Amino acid sequence: MTCIKENVGFEHALISQYHPRANGASERAVQPAVNTIKKQIVGNVADWDQKVPSAQLFLNSKYNARTKSTPFSLMFG
């Protein structure tokens, strides 16, 4: 893990498990994905995993005012 951290340039921090407030920034980043999947399952919770690809496509195609672009276009140009 140390080698990967040095090559990619990220910081690895340990937080408390099952305690969302311990890492609020990550929780806020995941929340749009959770909300998108919740809207798609509408009572059929057993099939939530089948909704992930369409939720990912939606979120990757959604315009972001802060970056003035979509995540897809930032990644692939």
Secondary structure, 3 states (H helix, E strand, C coil): CHHHHHHHCCCCCCCCCCCHHHHHHHHHHHHHHHHHHHHHHCCCHHHHHHHHHHHHHHHHHCCECCCCECHHHHHHC
